[in-house]
């Protein structure tokens, strides 16, 4: 068996997500440890003295169901995960990336991981809620959706998602290093993945579409990642401030206006819907096409929130910010940025419009 240096993503406490990719052959090639990125020293792994959960001591298994009896069984990969460095490699909206090792117990191949952990919550509640999301994700099979392999509890018994690793990174990073890449093709890939989710039975809401949650495969195709995490954090009361904008941490610029509204119940937060995904899709298409953030003239999110409430669109066709697509795509973005959610196009409408734009 050949251990390989890996990455672990640890989102501020209750759970993790792990990304992996297979390395052909029987010999692992260790990549030199990358330099620390900004804001990494603020995140640190919890003590690793806790024992590994007994349910995973012998081999990967499928376990779990929620209190309603709904199936939530997922592959348990706990015994195959070991953290390397207590400090984060990089940080995201809900997560921090750490280094780790993952060893195939059969010695057939070595793989690279990315793991996410989140805040301190009641373990059993967090496990059940995460398992429901992982169960849905694990059943998906589409070339434009990140592959999810299972779950782990190796870090103080906190639940963690194990998913495929993409060495090209996010679409934002990829376009910076491949400026001549077809942005229209990546937008097509994104909408194909979103169409698969929205037309599932029942429909699946992504909930956090943005450039950094679009990853690029080895053959240069865009795949959707990280859907469901925002709902899990929200359901567990995990927004840093406990309010609407806190629940959108790191994603305000892609948020539909209704997500900033207060509900009748002060303790309830607006929910992500198919319509909020459509708004976020347009924001992400703008981001990938222009290389700029939505509301790119605003430096801080507070001003962005003010603009959203005032009805300002994330971008304008005449501001020179988006030279890579024509007026046809701009018409689609404007169509998706309708204030009233029921008046936004469905995913099928978006596909039809994109097909017309491509003729």
C-alpha positions in Angstrom: 0.0 0.0 0.0 1.3 3.4 -0.9 0.2 6.5 1.1 0.0 9.7 -0.9 0.1 13.3 0.3 -3.4 14.7 0.1 -5.6 17.7 0.9 -8.2 17.8 3.6 -10.9 20.5 3.6 -12.1 21.2 7.1 -15.1 23.7 7.1 -15.1 25.2 10.7 -16.3 22.1 12.6 -19.1 19.4 12.3 -18.4 17.7 9.1 -16.0 17.2 6.2 -16.1 16.9 2.4 -13.3 14.9 0.8 -12.3 15.0 -2.8 -10.2 12.3 -4.4 -8.7 11.2 -7.7 -7.1 7.9 -8.7 -3.4 7.8 -9.6 -2.7 5.0 -12.1 -0.1 2.4 -11.3 1.2 0.9 -8.1 3.6 3.6 -7.0 2.6 6.9 -5.5 4.3 10.1 -6.4 4.3 12.6 -3.6 3.7 16.2 -4.5 5.8 18.7 -2.6 3.8 20.5 0.1 2.3 23.7 -1.4 2.9 27.0 0.3 0.3 28.3 2.8 -2.4 30.5 1.3 -4.1 33.4 3.0 -6.2 33.0 6.1 -5.0 29.5 6.8 -3.6 29.9 10.3 -7.0 30.8 11.7 -8.2 27.3 11.1 -6.8 24.3 12.9 -7.8 20.7 13.2 -9.4 19.5 16.4 -7.5 17.1 18.6 -7.0 13.8 16.8 -6.9 11.8 20.0 -10.4 10.5 19.7 -10.8 6.9 18.7 -12.1 5.9 15.3 -15.7 4.9 15.4 -16.1 1.2 15.9 -18.6 0.9 13.0 -15.7 1.4 10.6 -13.0 -0.6 12.2 -13.2 -3.7 10.0 -14.0 -2.4 6.5 -16.0 0.2 4.6 -19.7 -0.3 5.2 -23.1 1.2 4.5 -24.9 2.5 7.5 -27.6 4.9 8.7 -31.2 6.1 8.4 -32.9 9.2 9.7 -35.7 9.4 12.3 -38.4 9.3 9.7 -37.1 6.1 8.3 -35.8 7.6 5.1 -32.8 5.8 3.6 -29.5 7.6 4.2 -27.1 4.7 3.8 -23.7 5.7 2.4 -20.2 4.1 2.1 -18.2 4.5 5.4 -14.5 5.1 4.5 -13.4 6.2 8.0 -10.4 3.8 8.5 -8.8 4.9 5.3 -8.3 8.6 6.2 -5.4 10.1 8.2 -4.7 13.8 8.6 -1.1 15.1 8.1 -1.0 18.8 9.0 -2.9 20.5 11.7 -3.0 23.8 9.8 -5.2 24.6 6.8 -3.9 24.7 3.2 -6.5 27.2 2.2 -10.0 28.4 3.2 -13.4 28.8 1.7 -16.8 30.2 2.7 -17.7 27.2 4.9 -14.5 25.3 4.8 -10.7 25.0 5.3 -8.5 22.6 3.3 -6.0 20.4 5.2 -3.5 17.8 4.2 -4.2 14.1 4.7 -3.4 10.6 3.7 -5.8 8.1 2.1 -4.6 4.5 1.5 -6.5 2.0 -0.6 -6.8 -1.0 1.8 -6.5 -3.4 -1.1 -3.2 -1.8 -2.3 -4.5 -1.6 -5.8 -4.3 2.2 -6.3 -3.6 5.4 -4.4 -5.9 8.4 -4.4 -5.8 12.0 -3.5 -8.3 13.6 -1.1 -9.9 16.8 -0.2 -11.8 16.9 3.1 -14.2 19.5 4.5 -15.2 19.8 8.2 -17.7 22.2 9.7 -18.7 23.8 13.0 -19.2 22.1 16.4 -22.7 20.6 16.5 -24.6 17.8 18.1 -22.9 14.8 16.4 -26.0 12.6 15.9 -28.0 15.5 14.5 -25.2 16.5 12.2 -24.6 12.9 11.1 -28.2 12.3 10.2 -28.6 15.6 8.3 -25.4 15.2 6.4 -26.2 11.6 5.6 -29.5 12.6 3.9 -27.6 15.0 1.6 -24.9 12.5 0.9 -27.4 9.8 0.1 -29.0 12.0 -2.5 -25.6 13.1 -4.0 -24.2 9.6 -4.0 -26.9 8.3 -6.3 -26.3 10.9 -8.9 -24.4 9.9 -12.1 -23.7 12.6 -14.6 -20.5 13.8 -16.3 -21.1 17.4 -15.2 -21.7 16.4 -11.5 -18.8 15.8 -9.1 -18.7 12.1 -8.1 -19.3 11.4 -4.4 -17.8 8.2 -3.0 -18.8 8.0 0.6 -18.4 9.4 4.1 -15.8 9.3 6.9 -15.8 9.9 10.6 -12.0 9.8 11.2 -11.8 13.2 12.8 -13.3 13.1 16.3 -16.1 11.1 14.8 -17.3 14.1 12.7 -19.1 13.2 9.5 -17.2 13.9 6.2 -18.1 13.6 2.5 -15.6 11.9 0.2 -15.6 13.1 -3.4 -13.5 13.1 -6.5 -10.5 15.4 -6.7 -10.0 17.7 -9.7 -6.5 18.8 -10.2 -7.5 21.7 -12.5 -9.2 23.4 -9.6 -12.2 25.6 -10.0 -13.5 27.2 -13.2 -12.3 30.6 -11.9 -8.7 29.3 -11.5 -8.8 27.4 -14.7 -9.8 30.4 -16.8 -7.1 32.5 -15.2 -4.5 30.0 -16.4 -6.3 29.2 -19.7 -7.6 32.6 -20.9 -8.3 31.3 -24.4 -10.6 28.5 -23.2 -14.2 28.6 -24.5 -16.3 30.2 -21.8 -19.5 29.4 -23.7 -18.6 25.7 -23.6 -18.1 25.8 -19.8 -21.5 27.6 -19.5 -23.0 24.8 -21.5 -21.4 22.2 -19.2 -22.7 24.0 -16.2 -26.3 24.2 -17.5 -26.2 20.5 -18.5 -25.3 19.6 -14.9 -27.9 21.9 -13.5 -30.5 20.6 -15.9 -29.8 17.1 -14.6 -30.4 18.2 -11.0 -33.5 20.2 -11.7 -35.1 17.5 -13.9 -34.5 14.7 -11.4 -37.5 13.2 -9.7 -37.9 14.9 -7.3 -36.0 18.0 -8.5 -32.7 18.8 -6.7 -31.7 22.3 -5.8 -28.0 23.1 -6.0 -28.2 26.0 -3.5 -24.7 27.5 -4.0 -23.8 28.0 -7.6 -20.8 30.2 -8.2 -17.5 30.0 -10.1 -15.5 28.4 -7.3 -18.1 25.6 -7.0 -17.6 24.7 -10.7 -14.6 22.4 -11.0 -12.8 21.4 -14.2 -12.1 17.8 -15.1 -8.9 16.5 -16.6 -10.5 16.7 -20.1 -11.5 20.4 -19.5 -15.2 19.9 -18.8 -17.0 21.8 -16.1 -18.6 19.8 -13.2 -20.9 21.1 -10.4 -19.8 20.6 -6.9 -20.8 21.5 -3.3 -24.5 21.4 -3.8 -26.4 20.8 -0.5 -23.8 22.1 1.9 -25.5 25.5 2.3 -28.7 23.7 3.2 -27.0 21.5 5.7 -25.3 24.4 7.5 -28.5 26.4 7.4 -30.6 23.5 8.8 -28.1 23.0 11.7 -28.2 26.7 12.5 -24.6 27.1 11.2 -24.6 30.6 9.9 -21.9 32.6 11.6 -24.3 35.4 12.6 -27.5 33.4 12.8 -29.2 35.6 10.2 -30.0 35.6 6.5 -26.8 37.2 5.3 -24.7 35.0 7.6 -26.3 31.9 6.0 -25.0 33.2 2.7 -21.4 33.6 3.8 -19.2 33.9 0.8 -22.1 33.7 -1.7 -24.0 37.0 -1.3 -23.0 38.1 -4.8 -24.8 35.1 -6.4 -27.8 35.3 -4.1 -31.3 35.9 -5.5 -33.2 38.9 -3.9 -35.7 36.7 -2.1 -32.9 35.1 -0.2 -32.3 38.4 1.5 -35.9 38.8 2.6 -37.1 38.2 6.2 -39.8 35.6 6.6 -42.9 35.8 8.7 -41.1 33.7 11.4 -38.0 35.6 12.5 -36.3 32.3 13.3 -36.7 30.9 9.8 -34.5 31.7 6.9 -35.5 31.9 3.2 -34.9 28.6 1.4 -33.0 28.0 -1.8 -35.3 27.0 -4.7 -35.1 26.1 -8.4 -35.7 29.8 -9.1 -32.7 31.0 -6.9 -30.6 28.5 -8.8 -31.6 30.1 -12.1 -30.5 33.6 -10.7 -27.2 32.1 -9.5 -26.7 30.4 -12.8 -26.8 33.8 -14.6 -24.5 35.3 -12.0 -22.0 32.4 -12.5 -22.3 32.7 -16.3 -21.5 36.4 -16.0 -18.6 35.6 -13.7 -17.1 33.0 -16.1 -17.6 35.1 -19.2 -16.3 38.4 -17.8 -13.7 37.2 -15.3 -15.3 39.5 -12.8 -17.5 39.0 -9.8 -21.1 39.8 -9.9 -21.5 43.5 -8.7 -17.8 43.8 -9.5 -17.7 47.5 -8.9 -18.5 46.9 -5.2 -15.6 46.1 -2.9 -17.5 44.7 0.0 -20.6 42.6 0.4 -22.5 45.2 2.5 -22.7 47.4 -0.6 -23.7 44.4 -2.7 -26.6 43.6 -0.4 -27.8 47.3 -0.7 -27.6 47.0 -4.5 -29.6 43.8 -4.5 -32.3 45.2 -2.3 -32.5 48.3 -4.5 -33.0 46.1 -7.6 -29.5 46.6 -9.2 -28.6 43.8 -11.6 -25.3 41.9 -11.1 -23.9 43.3 -14.4 -24.8 45.4 -17.3 -24.4 44.7 -21.0 -23.0 48.2 -21.7 -20.4 48.5 -19.1 -17.7 46.7 -21.1 -17.2 44.0 -18.5 -18.1 41.0 -20.5 -16.4 40.9 -23.9 -16.5 37.1 -24.4 -20.2 36.7 -25.2 -22.7 38.5 -27.5 -26.0 40.2 -26.9 -27.8 36.9 -27.2 -26.2 35.6 -24.0 -26.9 39.0 -22.3 -30.6 38.6 -23.1 -30.5 35.2 -21.4 -28.8 36.7 -18.3 -31.4 39.5 -18.1 -34.2 36.9 -18.4 -32.7 35.0 -15.5 -32.3 38.2 -13.4 -36.1 38.9 -13.2 -36.9 40.0 -9.7 -40.1 37.9 -9.4 -39.1 34.3 -8.9 -42.1 32.7 -10.7 -41.3 34.8 -13.8 -37.8 33.5 -14.2 -37.2 30.8 -16.8 -37.2 27.2 -15.9 -34.1 25.1 -16.6 -35.7 23.8 -19.7 -36.3 27.4 -20.9 -32.7 28.2 -20.3 -31.5 25.2 -22.3 -33.8 26.1 -25.2 -32.5 29.7 -25.2 -28.9 28.5 -25.1 -29.6 26.3 -28.1 -31.0 29.2 -30.0 -28.0 31.3 -29.1 -25.7 28.6 -30.4 -27.3 28.5 -33.9 
